Amino acid sequence: MASVRVSLDVNGTTYEREVEPRLLLVHLLRDQLGLTGTHVGCDTSNCGACTVHLDGAAVKSCTVLAVQADGSKVTTIEGLGSPEDLHPVQEAFWDNHGLQCGYCTPGMIMAAADLLARNPDPSEAQVREALAGNLCRCTGYHNIVKAVLAAAKAPARGDAAPPPPPGDPTVPVTGVGA
């Protein structure tokens, strides 16, 4: 199969790679760029463990071909904050124990950060609706929702990603074109 050259800005670094046209963005991120914080949970867009921001909007990277992301800006969990300077959503998950095994946590955090960029003061119902596309097999979601609501009350970060285009803040995360 012929390769296609793609160029992506991932967490502020430009990467150029030759990829097969059928390569999923999640596999480019994990297997070729070594960004393993983006998890593969189902490969069917059901679980949300692979959620990243593509040009400022949350997408499930198992539903996006790497060639579709050519020329785009991608933010993964590794690019959202750092151990020294956690993003408010990361800090809130830590403070409110919004995780258990942690497998779903990166996707939950990326979906929550997207919601808060579009709707900085969501209701509990809006948080639950926005996270509906992300599955957690360990918790009852109570502390996850509590963490997102706490992050909404946290002071804004000056280096946060710009908000995506206006849209319905309660729409669950979907893949490109879905």
N, C-alpha and C positions, 0 to 999 in steps of 0.2 A: 504494500500500500504506500502511496506517495506521501511524503511529509509536507507539512505546511509550516511556514515560519510565523510565530506569534511573538508579540511584544506586549508585556503587561507591566504595569506599575503595581508591585505587591508590597504593601507596607512601606511605601516610600522608596523602594529600590526597583529599578527597571531590569526586567529579565527578558531575554530573547531566547527562544527555544524552537527547535524543530519538533513538531508533534504530529502524530497520526490524526487525521481529521475526526476520528471517533473518540479521542481521548477526552475524558471528563475533566472538568476544572478541578474537582476534588483530588484526582490522581496526579494532575500536574503539580498542585500545591504540596501534596504529601510525598509523592514518590520522586519527583524531579527537583523540587525546591526544598524539601526536608521540613516543611511546615506541618508537623504532625498534630498540632493543636486542633486542626480541622479534622473531625472524626468521620469515619465511614461506618454508618450504623445499619443501613438497609439497602442502599443503592436504588431505592425506589421512590424517594422523596417523601416517605411517610414519617421519618423520625426527626428530621431537622438537626441531627448531630453535625452535619456538614455545612451549616449556615455560615456564610461570609457576607461581607458588603461588597457589592459590585457597583461601581460608580455611585456610591452613597446609599444604595438600597439593599436590604437583606435579600439574599437568594439562597436556595439550597444548591450547593455547588455540585451535587450529584446529578442535577438536571441541566447543567450548563456545560456545553462542550468548550474545551479550551479555545478553539478557534472562534467561538462566539464572544469570548472575552478579550480577543485581540484588540489592543489599543485602549483597554479599560484600566481603571484604577480598582484594585482589589485590596480589601482590608480583611485580614484574618484575626483570630483571637490574639496572635502574637503581636499584631500591630495596633491593637486597641489600647493597650497600656503596657506598663513594664512592672517588674517586681518592685522597683523603687517608687513608681508612680502609677498606681492602679487607676484604671478608669473608674468613675463613680459606680457603674454597674458592677464591676468586679469587686470593688470595695464593699458594696452593699451585699453581694452574695457571700462574701467572707464574713461580714458582721452579722448577717441574719441566717447563717448556715443554710444558704439556698442551694445546697448540694448534698449528695450522699456519696455515691461511688465516683461521681465527677464525669462520667462518660458523656452525658448530655450537656454538661455545663457550658462548654464553649459555644455550642449552638444556641442555647438558651440566652447566654449573655449577648451574643451578636444580635439575636432577634429582639431582645429587650432594649439594647442600645439603639437599634433602628426605630423601635416604637417611640422611645423618649426623644429622639431627634425630630420626629414628626409631631409628637404630642407630649410636651414636657410635663403635663399634669393629668395623666390618665386616671380613670376610675379603676376600681378593682375588676369590674366586668370587662373594661377595655384591655387591661393587662391579660386577663385570662383568654380573651378572644385573640389577641395578638400572638400569644404563645401556643395557641391551639395546634399549630403545625409542628410543634416540638414535643417529643415524647420523653418522659422520664419514667423509668421502670422501677425506681427505688422509692421516690417520695410521693407524698400526696399533693404536691405542688404548693402547699400552704406557704412554706418558707421561701419558695421561688417567687411567688406573687408578692409576699411581704418584702423581699429584697428589691424587686423592681419598683414598688411603691416608695421604698426608702431612697432608692437612687434618684427618683423623681424629685425628692425634697433636698438632695445634696446640691451644694454649690456647683454651678456650671464650670466646666473646664474650658480654658481658653484655646486648647489645642484639639478640641473635639472635632471630629469630621463634620463637614458642612451637612446640613440636613438634605435629604433627598427631595425631589420635586413634591409638591403638595399632593396629597391623596388621602384616602380614608385611613386614619390611624388604627382602625380596628381590623384591617384586612390581614389575615395570617400570611406568613412568609410563603412565597411560591417560587417556582423556577422561572427562568426567562421564557416569556411567551405563554406561560400557563394561565 
